[in-house]
Amino acid sequence: MELEERVAELERRMAALEDAGRPAPEATDGALWALEGLKAQLAADVGERGEDGAVVFTGSVRLPTRERYEWQFGAFTGQLFEEDWADAAESFAALGHPVRLRLLREILGGRRTAAELAELEGIGTTGQIYHHLRQLTGAGWLKTVGRGRYEVPGARVVPLLVVLTAARP
């Protein structure tokens, strides 16, 4: 194992150990606790900023590999409506292929090398796999962590799962 891979593995293990003792937030049946917290924060901020609303997403995730990620992000709706939404096209396009979504799921599940991914049935040729990996890397959904080794950046794990959750019928 190359030094970069060993260091990346140690960092993942340390993050998992550090997060192991943190309890996951409790969700109560029918209670919109996250929404109520957002509305309370908006009520406090509305005088200062004059905002009409905001969105927030958050998550506490333990992957099949036992890695744990906690993340949150929020944005005021005024800011979102002022931005050019076309800037998000590349990111969405990278997720718009079934093989790329499967690659992301497999990588989150522990298959991290191009060789491991090439062993999967129905995934395509090695050249096709590398094409999909480049698309995902270019859009920020993956990063290389050594020769032929990939992972979803920690700051993208929860957003990826949020996008997948939002896309559910």
C-alpha positions in Angstrom: 0.0 0.0 0.0 1.4 3.4 -1.0 2.1 6.0 1.7 -0.8 8.3 0.5 -3.3 5.4 0.7 -2.1 4.5 4.2 -2.4 8.1 5.4 -5.9 8.4 3.9 -6.9 5.1 5.5 -5.5 6.3 8.9 -7.4 9.6 8.6 -10.6 7.8 7.8 -10.2 5.5 10.8 -9.4 8.5 13.1 -12.5 10.3 12.0 -14.6 7.2 12.6 -13.1 6.8 16.1 -13.7 10.5 16.9 -17.3 10.4 15.7 -18.1 7.0 17.3 -19.1 8.5 20.6 -21.4 11.2 19.2 -25.1 10.2 19.4 -27.2 10.6 16.3 -30.0 13.2 16.5 -33.4 11.8 17.5 -36.3 12.4 15.2 -39.7 12.2 16.8 -42.8 10.9 14.9 -44.6 13.8 13.1 -42.5 16.5 14.7 -40.8 18.9 12.3 -38.0 19.7 14.7 -35.5 20.7 12.0 -38.0 23.0 10.3 -39.1 24.5 13.6 -35.4 25.2 14.5 -34.9 26.9 11.1 -38.0 29.0 11.5 -36.8 30.1 14.9 -33.5 31.1 13.5 -35.1 33.0 10.7 -37.3 34.9 13.1 -34.2 36.0 15.0 -32.4 37.0 11.8 -35.3 38.6 9.9 -34.8 42.0 11.5 -31.1 42.0 10.7 -31.2 40.7 7.2 -34.8 41.1 5.9 -34.8 37.5 4.5 -37.9 35.9 3.3 -36.8 32.3 3.9 -34.0 29.8 3.9 -33.3 26.1 3.2 -31.1 23.9 5.3 -30.0 20.3 5.0 -28.1 18.2 7.5 -27.2 14.7 8.2 -25.4 12.2 10.4 -24.3 9.2 8.3 -22.5 6.0 9.1 -21.4 4.3 5.8 -21.2 0.5 5.4 -17.4 1.0 5.8 -18.1 2.3 9.3 -16.9 5.8 8.4 -19.1 8.5 9.9 -19.9 12.0 8.6 -21.9 14.8 10.1 -22.6 17.9 8.0 -25.0 20.8 7.6 -25.5 23.6 5.2 -28.0 26.4 4.8 -28.7 29.2 2.4 -31.1 32.1 2.4 -33.6 31.9 -0.4 -32.8 35.4 -1.6 -29.2 34.4 -2.2 -30.4 31.2 -4.0 -32.7 33.2 -6.4 -29.9 35.6 -7.2 -27.4 32.9 -8.2 -27.1 31.5 -11.7 -28.5 28.0 -11.5 -26.7 27.0 -14.7 -23.6 26.8 -12.6 -25.0 23.6 -11.0 -25.6 21.9 -14.4 -22.2 20.0 -14.4 -22.7 18.7 -10.9 -26.2 17.4 -11.8 -25.1 16.1 -15.1 -22.4 14.0 -13.4 -25.1 12.3 -11.3 -27.4 11.8 -14.4 -26.1 8.4 -15.4 -27.0 5.1 -13.7 -23.5 3.8 -13.9 -22.1 6.8 -12.2 -24.7 6.5 -9.4 -23.7 2.9 -9.0 -20.0 3.8 -8.9 -20.7 6.3 -6.1 -22.7 3.7 -4.1 -20.0 1.1 -4.6 -17.3 3.5 -3.5 -19.2 4.6 -0.4 -19.7 0.9 0.3 -15.9 0.2 0.3 -14.9 -0.6 -3.2 -12.3 2.2 -3.7 -10.0 1.1 -6.5 -10.6 1.2 -10.2 -9.7 -2.5 -10.3 -12.4 -3.4 -7.7 -14.9 -1.4 -9.7 -14.0 -3.1 -12.9 -14.9 -6.5 -11.4 -18.5 -5.4 -11.1 -21.0 -6.8 -13.6 -22.8 -4.4 -15.9 -20.5 -1.5 -15.2 -18.7 -1.4 -18.6 -15.2 -1.6 -19.9 -12.2 -0.2 -18.1 -12.2 2.8 -20.4 -15.9 3.5 -19.7 -15.3 3.2 -16.0 -12.4 5.7 -16.1 -14.6 8.0 -18.2 -17.3 7.9 -15.5 -14.8 8.4 -12.7 -13.4 11.4 -14.5 -16.9 12.9 -14.8 -17.6 12.4 -11.1 -14.1 13.7 -10.1 -14.5 16.8 -12.3 -17.8 17.6 -10.7 -16.4 17.2 -7.2 -18.4 14.1 -6.3 -15.1 12.0 -6.1 -11.5 12.6 -5.4 -8.5 10.5 -6.0 -6.6 9.4 -2.9 -3.8 7.5 -4.5 -3.1 5.7 -7.7 -6.4 4.4 -9.0 -8.1 4.8 -5.7 -11.2 7.0 -5.2 -13.4 8.3 -2.4 -16.3 10.6 -2.0 -15.0 13.8 -0.2 -16.3 13.9 3.3 -18.1 17.3 2.7 -20.0 15.7 -0.2 -21.3 12.5 1.5 -24.3 14.1 3.1 -25.1 16.4 0.1 -25.0 13.4 -2.2 -27.5 11.5 0.1 -29.7 14.6 0.3 -29.8 14.9 -3.5 -30.7 11.2 -3.7 -33.4 11.6 -1.1 -34.8 14.6 -2.9 -35.0 12.7 -6.2 -37.0 9.8 -4.7 -40.6 9.6 -6.1 
